[in-house]
Amino acid sequence: MMFTLEPVDKIPDKLDKELSTVKPKAQPIIIVDSKEASGAKGKKGGRKIYENLLRMEEKGIIKVKVEKLGDAIDYAIPTRNNTWHLIQRKRATEMTNPKKVFEDLAEMSLVKDAEIYLLLEGNLSIIQKFTKMNPQSIIGSVETIILPQEYGGFNVKIIPSPNQYYTSLWLMRRALRVGTEKEKDIFKVVRESMSRDLKPHEQGLYFLTGLVGVSKTIGIRLMKTYGSAWNALMNIDKWVEDIRGLGERKMEKILKQLYAEWVDE
């Protein structure tokens, strides 16, 4: 993990009261993407949710793991019937860019034996209040998300959540309902599923985005600037100078991953 975890504070009264009624028979696993857990740029809410999940773990309700799930997946729950529940968390305001939402859902849909969820925080009415996006576009985006694939949709379930607090509770309740303690290698499942049908240049991009700190946008800039994933790695000392969005601190994290020696744990 490329971030430092702050000490977990005393459980807030509101969450503590909610958790006091939960008596699980087993502790299911919730896997959190490393970007969500770290509170990286644009992920501050994810950090708060992660801390709430850790408090649930302290109560013996769930188990929490942090792994790099990729840009599209924020949470993964292994289920008792050997499938995955994959969850992308979006704020309502992010629906103003449906293209990005659709790209994430399409990527998640490639994962074998997975049930896909869009966890939507906030109210869609905020879009009409603060943007010029018309109702037809909002309704059309929602329709595209939930419709079956044979009707041009993604067949994805939308879970409404008013805020990060309820998102934490929804993840816990979903895990308790379907989850299992059985260990599964979600990293292998996601990487193999998503890369299976990619073209060679797309495979190169997917290789680069396996590095924490290299988003899809940065990966595409690297590919366009240097021509290939191999050439990008051969010119890694030029990244900060040549690639917009890559600063010294981010490069330190990238290099730390590339130069780290294997450790048996």
N, C-alpha and C positions, 0 to 999 in steps of 0.2 A: 504494500500500500504506500502511496506517495503523499500521505498527509499525516498530521499529528492529531490524535484524538484528544479533545479537551475532557477533563474530568466530568462525569455525569453528575449534575446537581441533584438535590433532593427532589423526589417526584412531586410535581405540582398537585395541589389538592384535587383539582378537577379530574386529572388523569388517574390519580391514585384512587379516587372514589369509583371511577369506571372500572378499573382493573380489579378492584376488591371483590367483584361479583363473578369474575372469570375463574373457573375451575377446570382446567384442561386435563384430558386423559393422557395426552402425550404432547411433546413439544415439537410442533412443526417448524420447518425452516423457511425463513424469508431471506432471499439473497438480494442485496442492494448493490446497484452499480456503484463503482468507486467514485465516479464524478458526483453522483447524487449525495453520497455519504460525505464527501470532502467539502461540500459547500462551494464548489468551483463557481466561476462566473456564471450567473444565471441560474444557479442551483442552490441558492441560500435556503429556500423552502425545503429542498431535499435533505439538507443537513439537519433541520429541525425535526423532520419526520424520522430520520435515522436515529436521532437522540431519543425520540419517543419510543422507537422500537427497542432500543437498548434498555430502556426502563422496563419494558415488557419482559425482556430477557432476564433482567434482574429479579423479576417477580416469578420466574420459572414458567412463563406462559408460552414463549416461543424461543427459537434459536435464530440468531442473526449472523449472516456471513456477508462479507464484502468481496466482490469480484468485479473484474472489468467485463461488463455485459455488452458494451458497444454503445454507439450513440442512440440507437433506437429503443433499447430496453432499459427501463429504470428499475424494475423489480421482477424477480422470478420466484415462483413457488412450485416446488416439485409436488405432485399429487399422488394419491394412493393408487391410482390406476395407470401409473407410469407415463403420464402426460405432464406437460408444463402449463402453468398459467403465467403468461408474460404480460407485463403491465407497463404502459407508457403513461407518464403523468404529464398533463398539460394544464396550464392556466387558461381560463376562458379567453383571455386576450390573445393567446397564441393562435386561436382559431382564425384570426385575421389573416394568417398566412397558411391557408389550407394545403398548399403545395408541400410545405415542410411536414405537416401532419401526415399527409398521404404517403410521403416518402418513408417516414418512420414505420407506418403501419404495413406498407408493402414489404419492408425489410424484415419486420417481425413475422410476417406471414410465411416467410421462407423456412422458418424453423420447423423441423419435423415434430409431429405429435404435440402441437402447442395450441392452446386456446388464448386468443388475443383480447386484451382489454385496453380501452382508453379511459384513464381515470381523469375526469375533467373537473378541475377546481374552479369554483366561482360560478357566476351566472352569465349565460350568454347575452342577457339584456345589456350587460356593460358594454358590449361591442357596439350596439346601436346607440348607446348614450354618448360614447366618446369617439366613435369613428363614423365614417360615411358609408360603411359597408351596409348594403341593403338587405332586408329580411330574406329575399329570395336566395341570396348567396349563402347566408347562414344556414337556412333550411336545406339548401342543396348540399352543403358540406356535410351536415349531419346525416342526411339521407345516404350519401356516398359511403360514409363510414359504416352504417348499420345494415345496409342492404346486402343480401347474399351475392356472391361473386357472379352467379349466372345473370344477375340483373345489373351488373356493372359496379357493385359495391365491394367492400372489404370483408363483410360479414364479421365485424368487430363490435363487441358489446361496449356501450358507453356507461360508465359508472359516475353518477353525479356526486360531487363532494363540495360542500361550501368553503372548506378551508383545510389547512395542513393538519389540524387536530383530527378532523373526521377522516382524512386520508389515512392517518396512522391507524385509527380504529378499524377502518375498512380493510386494510391490509391484514391486520391481526385476525379479524373475523373470517376473512377469506381463507387464510392459512389454517385456522382451526377447523374450518368446514371441510377442506379438501386436502390439507397438507399431510406430510408424512416425515418421519425422521430418517428415512432411507437416503443415503448419500448418492448423489448423482453428479456427473461431470457436466455442468451446464456450459462451461467454457467450450468443451469439445463439441457439444451438441449445437451450440450457436455458431461457432466458427465453421464447422463442416456443412451445416445446413445453408448458411448464408453464402458460402463461397462455392458451393457445389456447381452452380450453373453460371458462374461469372465468366466473362471473357478474360483473356490474359491480362489486359491492361487494368481491368476492374479487380482482378486478383492482386495485382501490384498495389493498387490503391488500398485494398482491404488489408494487405500486409502492413502498410505504413500506419493505417489507423489503429492497428493493434497496439501501438505505443500510446501510453497515457500522455496526453498533451498534444497529440496529433488528431484533431477533429477531421471530419470528412472535408470540410472547407479547406483546412490547411493541407490535407493530403492531396486534394486536387491541385492546389497551388504548387505543391512540390512536384507533382507529375508533369504539370504544364511547364514549369520552369526548367526542369532537368531532363524531361523526356521519358523517364522510366523510374521505377522504384529503385533499381540497382544504381542508376546514375545519381539519384537523390542521396542514397547512403554514401556513395563515393565523394559527394560534395557536402557532407554534413557540416563541415566547418564553415560553410558559407550561408547556412540557413538563416541565421539571425540577420545577416546583411541583405539577403535576397528575398526572404519570404515575409510578407506583411502579416502581422499577428503573432510572430514568434519572437519573444523577448529573451533576455539572458536567463531569467529565472526559469522560464518554461524549458529552455534548452538544457539547463542543468539537470532537470528531472528526466528529460529524454535521454541524455547521455548516461545518466546514472543507471537507467534500465539496460541500455545497450552494453555497458561495460561491467555490469554485475555478474559475478561468477555464480555458478549453480551451488545451491545449498540444500542438502537433504534434510527435510524437516520431519 
